């Protein structure tokens, strides 16, 4: 919660109502507290299982500890990360920070290029613009884009709560980058610095996801393991079919 208050059960109840109204089949929730997840289970038809078990790695997430001392946080990174930040800074990248959804449309070619280069499937632009639109009144979503000579080279979308800035999606256009130093480390460092100013104590780089983990390791994150997720069957009859579809879907997703 943005105001540091605990998440009341009524808030989750409203979320389940929203999911039902929007014709979701199931809703998967994670939380660091087993007791809280057990309390949530009473709100509906639920099961302590991962309803979307597609990650080939642990569901633990990589957290960088933040403080008000920028120099100390920077010093905690690997030497390689600090070197890349200096190189990108000298290259003259323009780092833009935006909260309006239209900014994502301008940066979207980066994600399209990365998808074509690596076969990565991103959710549709319309969905991410909706996320930014819903978050904008709460100042909870920030798009960071590295530009060079009027061309977007790399972009990350960050969503924050009262304690943590979460890295949702990110990409770099290798073709547009060419032989220039990558701005990726500088982009994340820019997001971390702003998160510190907003009072965040952690920066969530996401899961230990394949080759991208080598990049995340540059920031020396600490892995936080989460209890088994809680999955609500919003539409029970359809959700009963889901386990039979999982093997085929998993082959496509992973």
N, C-alpha and C positions, 0 to 999 in steps of 0.2 A: 504494500500500500504506500502511496506517495507521502502520506502524512505520518508514517511510522506506526500507525495503529495496527493491531492484529487483524487478520482477515476473519471477519465474523462469518459464522456458518450461513447466515442469511444472504451474504454476498455470493457465496458459492451456489446457494439455492437459486438466486436470480440468474446466475450464469447457466445453470442447468435449464432453467426456463427459457433463456435465450437460445440455447443450443437446440432445444425441442422446437421452438418457433421457427428456427432456421433449418429444420429438417436434418440435423446431424444424426448420425447413426450411433455414435459413441463419443465420449469425451474422456480424454486421458489427462490425469492431474498428477503432478509430482510435488513433493514438499519434504523438507529435511526432517520433519517430526513425525515419527510413527504414531504417536498419540493423536496428533491432529488428523492424520489420514484415517485413523480408526474412527474418529468422531465424524468425519465427513461421510464415511461409508453408510451411515444411517440415513442420509438424505435421499437415497434412491436405490435403484437396482444396480448394484456395483459389485466389483470383484477385485481383489488385490492381485492384479496381473497386469503385465504390460500389453495393452491392447494393440500397440503398434510396434512390435518387436523387430524393427528393421535394422537397427544399428548393429553392425558387425563388431562393435567395440563396447566397452563399458559405458553405461549411461552417465558415469561420473563426468563432471564438467571441470574445465581448466580455469581457475580463478587467479588473477593477479591481485595481490593485496595493495591497496592504495593508501596514501596518507596525505597530509597537507604539505609534505616536504617533497617537492618535485625532484630535487637532486637525489634524494635517497631512493625514490622509486626508480629513477633512471639508472642509478648505480646498481640496482638489483638485477637489471637485464644482463644477458650475455654480451660479451664484447662485440660479437657480430651484429647484434641488434643495434647497439649504440653507433657502430660504424655505419650501418645502413641508414640510420636516422640522419647522421651528419652528411652523408653523401647526397641523400634525397633533398635535404635542406639547401645544400649548395647548388643543386641542379636548378633550383628556382621554381619548384612546383607551387602552384597556387592551391591552397587548401580551402575549400568552400564548405561551410556548415549551414545546413538548411533544415527547416522544420516543415515547410510547405510541401504537400504531395507532388506538385508540379515539378519540383526539383529532381525528383526521382525519375520522372519521364526523360529529363535531359541527360541523366546519368545512365539510363537503362541500356544504351548501346554497349557499355562495358560488360554488363551481364550477358547480353546477347552474344557478344564476341567470345566471352569465356565459355559459354555453352557450346558454341560451334567448335572451339578449339579443343575442349576437353570432354565434350559429351555430357556436361553437367546439366541437370534439369532443374530450373528454378520455377517456383510457382509464378503464376501470371502477374504481370505488372499491376493489373487492376486490384488484386488482393493486397499487394504491398502498399499501394497508394491509399487503400481503405484503412490499413493499419496506421499509416501516418496521419490520415485525416482524423481518425478517432483519438489519436494520441496528442494531436496538436493543442487542444485546449488545456491539456495538463502538462504541456512541455515535456513529454515523455519520450518522443522519438526524434532522433537527429540523424541526418544523412551527411556523411563526410565524403567529399569527392576531391581527388587530386587531379588538377588540370595542368596541361602544358600546351602552350600555343593554341589555346582555345579548344583543345580536345580532352575529353575525360579519359584518364588513364586507369584509375582505380577508384573504387567506391565501397563504403561499408555503411550498413544501416544499424544504428544502435537504439535499443529500447531500454529505458531505465525505470527503476522503482526507487524507493527512498534510500536504499543501501547499495545498489548494484547497477552497473551499466552492462547490458547484455548485447553481445555481438550476434545479430540475427542472420544477416547475409552479407557476403562480401565477394568481390571479384576484381580481377586485374586483366586488362586487355594486353596480352603479350605482343600482339602485332603492333599496336599503337605505341607500346613501350619501346620496342626496338632494342638498341644497345644501351639505352639510358639506365641509370640506377633505379631500382624499384622504389616507389613511394609507399609501399605497403606498411613497413614499420613506422614510418613517419605519420601515416594516416591513423594508425592505432594509437600511437603516442599522443597525437592531437586529441583523439577522443578520450583517452585516459586523463589528460590534463584538464579538459573541461569537466569530466566526471568528478575529479577531485574538487574543483571549484564549486560544484553543485552539492558537495557533501557526500558523494558516494565513497564507500569503503572498499568496494571490490569491482573488478572488471572481469566479466565472464567471457572467455574466448570460445566457449562451446565445448563439444565433446572431443575425445581423442580420435579425430576423424581422418584416418588414412594418411596419405602423404602430407596433408595440410598440418598435421601435428608437428612436423619438423619445423615449420614456420612458427607455430604457437610456442614451441619450446624455447625460442629465442627470448621470450619474456619471463622465463622461469616460473610458470604458473604452478599452483598447488592444486592437485585433483581433489575435488569434493565428491564423495560418493553419496548417492541418494537412496532412500529405501525404495522397495518395489513400488511402481506407480499404482494409482487407484484408477480403474476404468469404469465409468458409468455407461450402462446400456441405455441410451436415450430412446432408441427404437428397438426393443428387445428382440422382436421376431427377425428383423434384418440383421441384428448383431449376432444372432445364433448362426447365421450363414457365414459370417466373417471368418471364423477359424478354418473353415473348409477352403476359403479362397486365399488364405495367408501364404501357403507355399508358392503358389503361382505369382502372387503379387510381390513377394519377397525377392524372387528371382529377377524381376524387372527393376525394383527399387534399388537393390544392393548390387 
